[in-house]
Structure formats: C-alpha cells, structure tokens
C-alpha cells in the first residue's frame, strides 16, 4: 500500500479549472486500478492532497436543491460569483477568498476501505486543528462537517464537507472558513440547513485575520497522524 501523499498548493484558482484538475488526477488513479485488476500489473496508485482558494463560487451537489440558492444569475454576477452543479454529495456550498479548501484525492485501498471512516477522519482533522486555537469543534448528528455549540440555539457551521468516491478513490473534500466574508452565505441556505448559522475562525477568535499557512500546517499534521501518511511536497501541476 502506498501511503505517500503528494501535497500541492494551487493558490487562488478558478473552481472549474480545479475541478477539471481533480478529475484528471482521479481518472489516473482509477485507470491504474483497472489495469492492475485486468493485467495483475502491480502498479502503485498515487495519492494527492490539493490546497486551493477559490474566487467566489457556489456549488450544488448531485442531491442538492437549487432552491437553496436564494439569488438569480444576475445577482451572482453583481457579487462577482459563479455557480456550478457538481458530482459530489451534499447540497449547496459556498467557496471564496479567506477559506482553506482541501481536496484529498486518495486511493482508499492504500489506507482503509470505509467511506464513513474517511469522512469522520476528515472531520477529526478539522476538530483537532480547531482545538489548537482553543475552539471546540463538534459533529452534528446526521450533518456532515464541523460545527460549534451543537445542540444549542447558537449552533453554527465552521467547516463544510462533500466528497465523491468511486472504486475507493476520493475527490472533492472540505472548506474551512478561516478569514471568510460570511456575507456571501446570506445568498444561500448553507447545505440546505435552514436553522443554523455559519462562522469562521477569525470571527471566533475575535481577530481581523488568521494566518492561513499556519492553519494548513496544523491540518496536515493531523491528516498525517490520522491516515498514517507520508507527505511529499510537489509543485502545482507536476
């Protein structure tokens, strides 16, 4: 099993370009697995973890309700935002500047073949990272992602998650609000959940801005421990 994970920093990148790049990496892994099964080739499958920041964009999962987007295309254009229907699970999500977005593209045959466990590990990675900032992140029963003050009138979401998996290969991932402009969430019903707010790390800490690179390093430290992975730094697109 290959537990090496290539980390790439994509910087600020268009959502559709990033999605296409994910699809290419995903297809390469699946193609290797198909060849191994057909030819008993014994080839190792690679694993990837992409960090990216997107311009303002709303994405709707395959089971999502378009009515959870509360504005029309003209209003989106006025706000400099785009919209895509995509092939992950979950409902509507916003991505934008100040958010740490992570896309693990892993062959789970290299780790464990359990999607439920995979999602819980991603949540745990975020929960442990928030704990380093003195914030208690929690799971909310039946709702993927990471929340604060679950079970109270002040429950709010700080990290959204939505993944796709086929042949035990994953794509899409998580979006952690760090220095995010929360006003953009007013144009949708986040994840289709009407009665809960959203928040960000800088709001919770009462800071103007949180060091994003430090957040990423903490996330990777916990990812490495949870998945027993070996990280390899790569230049984007290599």
N, C-alpha and C positions, 0 to 999 in steps of 0.2 A: 504494500500500500504506500502510495506517495503522499506524505503529509506536508510536503513543501507547498507554500502558498506564495505566489508572486503578488506583491503589493504594487499597485500603480496609482500615482496621484495625477488625475486628469485635469485638475484645476477647474475653472469656470467653463462649462461645456454645454452646448445645446442638448436638450433632452433626447431628441430623435437621433442625433449623432451618437450619443452614448448608448441608447437602446440598440442601435444597429451594431455597435461595437460589442456590446454584451452578447447579442445574438450570434455574432461571428465566433466569439470565444466559446460560447455554449455549444454551437454546432460542431466545432473542432473536437471538443471532449466527447460528444455523443458519437461522432464519426469514428473516433479511436475505439470506443467501447463496442460499436457494431463490428468493426474489423477484428477486434480481439475475439469476439464471440464466434464470428464466421470462420476466421482463419487460425484461431488459437495463437495470435501474434505475440501476446505477452507484452504489449506496449504499455508504458506508464501513462496515465492520464494526468494532465496538469490541473492545478487549482489556481484560481485568481481571486483577488480582493481589490475592487476598484473604489477609490475615494473620489468624489466629484462634488461640485457645486453647480447647481443649475440656475439659469435665468428663470424668472417667474413662470411657472407652468403648473397646470392642473392635470392629473391623470386619473382615469376611471378604470378600475379593474373589471374583469370579464363578467363578474356577477353584480356589478355596481348599478346604481340607479342614477340616470342622467339628471333627474330632478333634484339631486343633491348639489348640483351646481346651480347657484342662485342667480347668475347673471348670464347675459347673452354674449355672443361673439364680439359685438361692438364694444361692450363694457370691458371685456377681457383685453381687447386691443388698446383701449384707452389706458388701461393699467399696465400695458406692456407685457401681458401674459399670453401664453398659448395653452392649448388643450389637446390631449390625446387619449383615445381609448386604447388600452394596452392588455397584455396577456398574462398579467399576474392575478393573484387572488385579491380579495378585498374590494372596497368601494372607492370613493373619491379621496384623493390626497393632493396636497399642495407641496411643491418644491420651490425653493428660492434662495437667494443670497443669504448668507449667515447660517445656513443649515449644513450639518455634516451628513452627507448621503453616502451610504456604503452599499456596494453591490458585491457580495461574495458569490463567485461562480465556481462552485465546488463539485467535484465528483464525490458524493457521499459514500460511495463504495470505498473510498480512501479513509473514511472516518467511522461512520455508522449509518445504517440504512433505516432511518427513522425521522420522518419529516416533523413530527410533533416535537421530538427531542431537539431537532435542528432549530426550530422556532424558539423553543424555551432557552436554548443556549444563546441565541442572538439577544433575546430579552435579558438574560442574565449578564451578558457582556455590558449592556447599557446600564442595568441596575447597579452593577459593581462600579462602573465608571462614575455614575451619579453619586454613589456613596463616598467617593474620594473628594467630592465637593460638599459633603455634609448633607446631601439631599436623599431622601428615602424614596426610591423608585419602587413601584409595585406592579404586579399583574392584576388585571381586572378580568374576572371570570367570563369566559366567552368572548372576550375582546382582545385581539392580538395587539401587541405593542407594550409600551411602558407608560405608567400613569403615576400621578401623585394624589395623595389623600383619597384613595379608593374607598368607596362606601360612605362618603360624606357629601354634603351639598357642594363642596369645593373641589370635587374630583376634576382633574384636568390631565390632558394627554401631553406628554413631552416628546414621545418618540413613536412614529408610525411605522408599521411593517407590512409588507406584502411580498410574497415570493411566488415563483413558479418553479416546478420541478418536473422533470421527465427523465426516465431511465436513471433516476437518482442523481441527476445533475441539476443544480440550482441556478436561478438568476433572479434579478431584482433584489430587494433587501430592505434596508431601514433608512429612515430620515429622522435624525435627532435635531431638534430645534435648539440652537446654541445662541446665535445673535439674530434670530429671525424676526422680520417685521410681521407681527401677529395680525396686523390689519388685513392681510391677504386671506386669512382664514374666514373672515366675515362674508366672503363671497361664495361660501360653500357650507354644507353640513359635513364637518370632518368625519370621514369614514362612515358617513350615514348615521352618526350617533348624535341625536338632537339635544340631549340634556347635559352634555359635558363640554367644558371649555378646553382650550389649548394653552400651553405655556412654553417658555423657553428657559434655557439655563441662565442666561443673563438676567432675565426678569426675576427668577427665583433667588438669584444671588444678590440682586439689587445693584448690579454692575452695568455700566454702559456697554462694555464689550468683554467677552471671554476669549482667551487665547485658543483659537480653533486647533492649532497644531498640537497643543498640549492635550486637548480632548481626544484627538485622533490617536495619539500615542497611548493614552490610557485605554482606549477601546481596543487597540491592537494587542496590548499587554494581556488583557483579559481574554480576547479571542484566542491568543496563542495558548494560554493555560487551559481554557475550556476544551479546545479542539486538539490539544497536544500537537500543535502545528509548528512548523519551522518557516519563518518568514524570509522571503527573498525580495529585496527592493529592485524594482525594474523601472526603466524609463517608460513613459506613456507610449503605447503603440508598438512596443518591442515584443 
